[in-house]
Amino acid sequence: MPKYVIERELPGAGKLTEEQLRAISQKSCDVIRGLGAGIQWMESFVTDDKIYCVYYASDKEIIRKHAEQGGFPANRIEEIRTVISPVTAEDNVPAEMEASHN
């Protein structure tokens, strides 16, 4: 399934209490269960005024349905094309070279 990042504009998100975040998470999980196998929530990042969520989903439409049914904003939905990290910056060492260094 494709992987997506969802930007949710939610002023004051960073000030939500643990109980409020738990309630939002529970609501999200309930809606996902109702939608079936076409959507899976991976994790979310809470900033001062936004929440960025990472989902696997069959398409953008099921993410929109999740937002509508859950009462969550989904201001922007983007498919993740690739992931990079500090490891991406490393040169690949050929196997024969690696073996000679051990």
For each residue, the residues with C-beta under 8 A, 3 or more apart:
1: 38 40 56 57 58
2: 56 57 58 59 79 80
3: 42 54 55 56 79 80
4: 54 55 56 57 60 63 77 78 79 80
5: 52 53 54 77 78 80
6: 52 53 54 55 63 67 74 76 77 78
7: 50 52 74 75 76 77 78
8: 13 50 51 52 53 67 72 73 74 75
9: 49 50 73 75
10: 13 49 50 51 73
11: 49
12: 15 16 48 49
13: 8 10 16 46 47 48 49 50 51
14: 46 47 48 49
15: 12 48
16: 12 13 20 21 24 46
17: 20 21
18: 21 22
19: 22 23
20: 16 17 23 24
21: 16 17 18 24 25 46
22: 18 19 25 26
23: 19 20 26 27
24: 16 20 21 27 28 72
25: 21 22 28 29
26: 22 23 29 30
27: 23 24 30 31 70 71
28: 24 25 31 32 41 66 70 72
29: 25 26 32 33 41
30: 26 27 33 34
31: 27 28 34 35 66 69 70
32: 28 29 35 39 40 41 66
33: 29 30
34: 30 31 69
35: 31 32 38 39 62 65 66 69
36: 39
37:
38: 1 35 57 58 59 62
39: 32 35 36 55 56 57 58 62 63 66
40: 1 32 55 56 57
41: 28 29 32 44 53 54 55
42: 3 53 54 55 56
43: 53 54
44: 41 51 52 53 54
45: 51 52 53
46: 13 14 16 21 51
47: 13 14 50 51 52
48: 12 13 14 15
49: 9 10 11 12 13 14
50: 7 8 9 10 13 47
51: 8 10 13 44 45 46 47
52: 5 6 7 8 44 45 47
53: 5 6 8 41 42 43 44 45
54: 3 4 5 6 41 42 43 44 80
55: 3 4 6 39 40 41 42 63
56: 1 2 3 4 39 40 42
57: 1 2 4 38 39 40 60 62 63
58: 1 2 38 39 62
59: 2 38 62 63
60: 4 57 63 64 77 79
61: 64 65
62: 35 38 39 57 58 59 65 66
63: 4 6 39 55 57 59 60 66 67 74 77
64: 60 61 67 68 74 77
65: 35 61 62 68 69
66: 28 31 32 35 39 62 63 69 70 72 74
67: 6 8 63 64 70 72 73 74
68: 64 65 71
69: 31 34 35 65 66
70: 27 28 31 66 67
71: 27 68
72: 8 24 28 66 67
73: 8 9 10 67
74: 6 7 8 63 64 66 67 77
75: 7 8 9
76: 6 7
77: 4 5 6 7 60 63 64 74
78: 4 5 6 7
79: 2 3 4 60
80: 2 3 4 5 54 83
81:
82:
83: 80
84: 88
85: 88
86: 89 90
87: 90
88: 84 85
89: 86
90: 86 87
91:
92:
93: 97 98
94: 97 98
95: 98 99
96: 99 100
97: 93 94 100 101
98: 93 94 95 101 102
99: 95 96 102
100: 96 97
101: 97 98
102: 98 99
